Amino acid sequence: VLEHMDEDFLSKQQIANLMGVDRRTVHSWVEGGELPAIDARSTGSTKPLYRIAWVDFLEFCERRRVD
């Protein structure tokens, strides 16, 4: 985890790797509004290019934490 923390944003694949889930699962969290993301796609692109801020990822993890 710490090796990625020098970056401001994470990709869906990075989060999937960290969480041990499929990239499509992360996509559904974003699309469902559970995991905030920005759309960093370039002008003219039709597919979203989601990037997730570390702070949003950490808050997401905290909300899903099981005590």
Beta strands, then each sheet from edge to edge (+ up, - down):
strand 1: 9-11
strand 2: 38-39
strand 3: 50-53
sheet 1: 1+ 3- 2+
end
